Amino acid sequence: MKKEISDWKKILAASVVTADQLSRHFPVEREQVQAVLERYPMRINPYYLSLIRQPHDPIWRQAVPDIAEIEDRQGDADPLLEAAHSPVPNLIHRYPDRVVFLVSGQCAVYCRYCMRKRRVGTPALITPNTIAAGIDYIKNNANIRDVILSGGDPLLLDDQELHDILKPIRLIPHVEIIRIHTRVPCTLPQRVDDNLCRVLKAFHPLYINIHMNHPHEITAESAFACNLLADAGIPLGCQTVLLKGVNDDPVLMKSLMQKLLGIRVKPYYLHHPDLVRGTRHFQIAVDAGLNIIKALQGHTSGLCVPHYMIDLPGGGGKIPLIAEYVKDKQPGKWLIQNHAGKMYTYPVIMRFALDNDTNKKLV
């Protein structure tokens, strides 16, 4: 398809941000919406708003404020202790060889389940001074080989702003790869154009993880944006969040993962929702997530099967959860269940140990 010429900034400027504006599009309880907005802001740009088919559908649930957000008394604002792992403002250094560098305070849509809900819509937290301090920290820590730009959404920066952040990071000898975490190809695909791609491709090896949660988010526009990025030589992955009432269905999830591959995006992570205050109405049982992974494994291409991840509260970091296929372990053999539920015996080679009289023997 031919891409329509559009100004993404004009689209963003026309976003719905108040209860009155929202009520012009959908019937809502304005008092309830306003009560939520006093604590957590709303932004729904016209493109993403157009994806809502009816109130309370999966796109609506991701973008429209819910009174449950302020009724939630559980969880913490920062359950992953990002602030405690920030040696300088807006830079999170939890793992030895990589950092998350928050370079933008804006998003094209303020997702109601955001892991950084405490920071949503606060661009003043990020300044040229914090950007410079973050780059200096990376430069002075030789163990850092992987820099992840996040936010907010890095792709809401102007092309020149993005260039001016990427260039000094790429010049640091020990930084091997740069990643960008963004939802823009899903929520504001008009932002992705030839000039942005020219900026990004100058800093390879560069990877982009996008974020799509539902098949209805894969449109002609989002597919075009992803293809532009892929044509620029940028490997694309997807980090999907498992959300109650949005995508907690094995058939729907299978469709999403297959459609992602169709637009040249590799499913990467399926995130269990973080225990963030104001988002508990999106929580789902861990077993349900494991069942979704089991419904994918063996029933579609392995390319479609993401890692199911939980980010441990208290700053423990991400760990993968794996469906249990090994049902019994016996000397020399394991009993393993396949994707169809059938049981098979698999011979297991046991460890070798040196013997006093012979070269090696099985023990």
C-alpha positions in Angstrom: 0.0 0.0 0.0 1.0 3.6 -0.5 1.6 5.4 2.7 -0.5 8.5 3.2 1.4 11.7 4.0 0.5 12.7 7.5 1.9 14.8 10.3 2.3 12.6 13.3 2.6 15.6 15.6 -0.7 16.9 14.5 -2.3 13.5 15.2 -0.7 13.4 18.6 -1.9 17.0 19.3 -5.5 16.0 18.6 -5.4 13.3 21.3 -8.3 12.8 23.7 -7.0 13.9 27.2 -10.1 14.9 29.1 -13.4 13.2 30.2 -15.4 15.7 28.2 -13.4 14.9 25.0 -13.9 11.2 25.6 -17.6 11.6 26.1 -17.9 13.1 22.6 -16.8 9.7 21.2 -18.3 7.2 23.6 -20.8 7.1 26.4 -18.8 7.2 29.6 -19.3 8.0 33.3 -17.6 11.3 33.1 -17.3 11.7 36.9 -15.5 8.4 37.2 -13.2 9.1 34.3 -12.4 12.5 35.9 -11.7 10.9 39.2 -9.1 8.6 37.6 -7.6 11.5 35.6 -6.8 13.4 38.8 -4.3 10.7 39.6 -3.4 9.1 36.3 -3.5 11.1 33.0 -5.1 9.9 29.8 -3.9 10.2 26.2 -5.6 8.4 23.3 -4.6 9.7 19.9 -7.1 9.7 17.0 -5.5 6.7 15.3 -5.6 4.4 18.3 -9.1 5.7 19.2 -10.3 4.6 15.8 -9.3 1.0 16.7 -11.9 0.9 19.5 -14.9 -1.0 18.1 -17.2 -0.7 21.1 -16.9 0.3 24.8 -15.0 -2.2 26.9 -13.5 -4.1 24.0 -9.8 -5.1 24.3 -8.6 -1.8 22.7 -10.8 0.3 25.0 -9.6 -1.6 28.1 -6.0 -0.7 27.3 -6.6 3.0 26.8 -9.7 4.2 28.6 -9.5 5.0 32.3 -11.3 2.6 34.7 -12.4 3.4 38.2 -10.6 0.3 39.3 -7.4 2.1 38.9 -8.0 4.3 41.9 -9.9 1.7 43.9 -6.8 -0.5 43.8 -5.1 -0.5 47.2 -2.7 -3.4 46.5 0.7 -3.4 45.0 3.3 -0.7 44.9 3.9 2.3 42.6 7.4 0.9 41.9 7.3 -2.9 42.7 10.4 -3.6 40.6 12.5 -1.1 42.6 13.6 0.7 39.5 14.4 3.9 41.6 16.6 1.8 43.9 18.6 0.6 40.9 19.1 4.0 39.4 22.6 5.2 40.0 21.7 8.4 38.1 18.3 9.7 37.3 16.4 7.9 34.6 18.9 5.1 34.2 18.2 1.6 35.6 21.2 -0.7 36.1 19.9 -4.0 37.4 21.8 -6.5 35.4 25.7 -6.4 35.1 26.0 -5.9 31.3 23.0 -3.8 30.4 21.0 -0.7 31.4 17.6 0.7 30.7 17.9 4.4 29.8 14.7 6.4 30.1 15.0 9.1 27.4 11.3 10.2 26.9 8.5 11.0 29.2 5.8 10.8 26.5 3.7 8.1 25.0 1.3 8.1 22.0 -1.2 6.4 24.2 -1.1 6.2 28.0 -1.8 2.5 28.6 -3.8 1.8 31.7 -1.6 -1.2 32.7 1.7 0.7 32.4 4.5 -0.7 34.5 5.7 3.0 35.0 2.3 4.3 35.8 3.8 6.5 38.5 5.7 8.4 35.8 3.1 8.6 33.0 2.8 12.0 31.5 5.7 13.6 33.4 8.2 14.7 30.7 9.8 17.2 33.1 11.6 14.3 34.8 13.8 13.9 31.7 16.0 16.9 30.8 19.2 17.4 28.7 21.1 17.2 32.0 19.7 13.7 32.9 20.4 12.5 29.3 24.0 13.7 29.6 24.4 12.1 33.0 23.1 8.8 31.7 25.5 8.8 28.7 28.4 9.7 31.1 27.4 6.8 33.3 27.4 4.3 30.4 30.7 5.7 29.2 32.3 5.2 32.6 31.1 1.6 33.1 33.0 -0.8 30.8 30.8 -3.7 31.8 27.8 -2.2 30.0 27.6 -3.7 26.5 23.8 -3.4 25.9 21.8 -0.1 26.2 18.0 -0.2 26.1 16.3 3.1 25.3 12.9 3.3 26.9 10.6 5.8 28.6 7.9 6.8 27.8 8.5 6.1 24.2 11.8 7.0 22.6 10.3 7.2 19.1 8.2 10.2 20.2 11.4 12.2 20.3 12.2 14.3 17.2 14.6 12.7 14.7 17.4 15.1 15.7 16.8 14.5 19.4 17.0 10.7 18.8 20.1 11.1 16.7 21.8 13.2 19.4 21.2 10.4 21.9 22.2 7.5 19.7 25.4 9.0 18.4 27.4 9.4 21.6 26.2 6.0 22.8 27.3 4.3 19.6 30.7 6.0 20.0 31.3 4.3 23.3 33.7 1.3 22.5 32.2 -1.2 25.0 28.6 -0.7 24.0 28.0 -3.5 21.5 24.2 -3.2 20.9 21.5 -0.7 21.3 17.8 -1.6 21.7 14.8 0.6 21.5 11.5 -0.3 23.3 8.6 1.3 21.7 4.8 1.0 21.2 4.7 3.6 18.4 4.5 1.2 15.5 1.3 0.0 17.2 -0.2 3.2 18.7 1.0 5.8 16.2 2.4 4.1 13.2 2.4 7.4 11.2 5.5 8.4 13.2 7.6 5.7 11.4 8.8 7.3 8.1 11.8 7.1 5.8 13.7 9.8 7.6 13.3 8.1 11.0 14.5 4.9 9.5 17.6 6.7 8.0 18.4 8.0 11.4 18.1 4.6 13.1 19.9 2.5 10.5 23.0 4.6 11.0 23.5 3.1 14.4 23.5 -0.7 13.8 23.6 -3.1 15.5 20.3 -1.7 16.7 17.2 -3.8 17.7 13.7 -2.7 18.3 11.2 -4.4 20.5 7.7 -3.2 19.8 4.6 -3.9 21.9 1.3 -5.3 20.6 -1.3 -7.0 22.7 -4.2 -7.8 20.4 -4.7 -8.8 16.8 -6.8 -5.8 16.2 -3.7 -3.6 16.7 -2.2 -5.2 13.6 -3.5 -2.9 10.8 -2.4 -1.9 7.4 -0.8 1.2 9.0 1.1 -0.8 11.7 2.2 -3.4 9.2 3.6 -0.6 6.9 5.5 0.9 9.8 7.0 -2.5 10.8 8.0 -3.2 7.2 9.7 0.1 6.9 11.8 -0.6 10.0 12.6 -4.2 8.9 13.6 -2.9 5.5 16.1 -0.6 7.3 17.8 -3.8 8.5 16.4 -3.5 12.1 15.4 -6.8 13.7 12.0 -6.5 15.3 10.7 -8.4 18.4 7.5 -8.1 20.3 6.9 -7.9 24.0 3.3 -8.7 24.7 1.7 -8.2 28.1 -0.8 -10.8 29.2 -3.9 -8.8 30.3 -7.2 -10.0 31.7 -10.0 -9.1 29.4 -7.7 -8.2 26.6 -5.7 -11.2 25.4 -6.1 -13.9 28.1 -7.3 -16.5 25.5 -5.2 -19.2 23.8 -6.9 -18.9 20.4 -6.6 -15.1 20.4 -3.0 -15.3 21.5 -2.2 -17.8 18.7 -3.7 -15.4 16.2 -1.7 -12.5 17.5 1.6 -14.4 17.4 1.0 -15.6 13.9 0.0 -12.2 12.6 3.1 -10.7 14.2 5.3 -13.0 12.1 3.3 -11.9 9.0 4.5 -8.3 9.5 8.1 -9.4 10.2 8.0 -9.2 14.0 9.3 -12.1 16.1 7.3 -12.8 19.2 9.9 -12.3 22.0 8.3 -12.0 25.5 4.9 -12.7 26.9 5.0 -10.6 30.1 3.0 -11.5 33.1 1.6 -8.1 34.3 3.7 -6.4 36.9 2.2 -5.9 40.4 1.8 -2.1 39.9 -0.7 -0.3 42.0 -3.6 0.8 39.9 -3.3 -2.1 37.5 -4.5 -5.1 39.5 -7.7 -5.4 37.5 -5.5 -6.7 34.6 -4.0 -9.4 36.8 -4.4 -13.0 35.7 -3.4 -16.4 37.2 0.1 -17.5 36.3 -1.3 -21.0 35.5 -3.5 -19.3 32.8 -0.4 -17.9 31.2 1.4 -21.2 31.3 -1.7 -22.8 29.6 -1.5 -20.2 26.8 2.2 -21.2 26.2 1.2 -24.9 26.2 -1.6 -24.0 23.7 1.1 -22.5 21.4 3.8 -25.1 21.8 3.5 -27.7 19.1 0.3 -26.2 17.8 2.0 -23.5 15.7 5.5 -22.7 14.5 8.1 -22.4 17.2 8.7 -18.9 15.8 5.3 -18.0 17.3 6.1 -19.1 20.8 7.5 -16.3 23.1 9.2 -16.7 26.4 6.7 -16.3 29.3 8.3 -13.9 31.7 7.7 -12.7 35.2 9.5 -9.6 36.6 10.1 -10.4 40.2 8.9 -7.8 42.7 11.6 -6.3 44.9 14.0 -5.9 42.0 14.7 -9.6 41.4 14.7 -9.3 37.7 13.0 -11.2 34.9 12.7 -15.0 34.9 11.1 -17.3 32.4 8.3 -19.6 33.4 8.1 -22.9 31.5 5.2 -25.3 31.2 6.0 -28.6 32.8 6.4 -31.4 30.2 8.6 -33.7 32.3 6.1 -35.7 34.3 8.5 -38.3 36.0 12.2 -38.8 36.3 13.6 -42.3 36.7 17.2 -43.7 36.5 18.0 -43.7 32.8 14.6 -42.4 31.5 12.2 -39.6 31.8 8.5 -39.6 31.2 7.6 -36.7 29.0 4.2 -35.4 27.8 4.0 -33.9 24.3 1.8 -31.1 23.0 -1.1 -33.5 22.3 -1.1 -34.8 25.9 0.5 -38.2 25.0 3.2 -39.6 27.2 6.6 -40.8 26.0 9.6 -42.4 27.6 12.9 -40.7 26.7 16.3 -42.3 27.5 18.4 -40.0 29.5 22.2 -40.3 29.5 23.5 -40.1 33.0 26.6 -38.2 34.1 30.0 -39.7 33.7 32.4 -40.2 36.6 36.0 -41.5 36.7 36.4 -45.0 38.0 39.4 -46.3 39.8 39.8 -49.4 37.7 38.4 -48.4 34.3 38.5 -45.2 32.2 34.8 -44.2 32.6 31.6 -45.8 33.7 28.0 -44.7 34.0 26.8 -44.0 37.5 
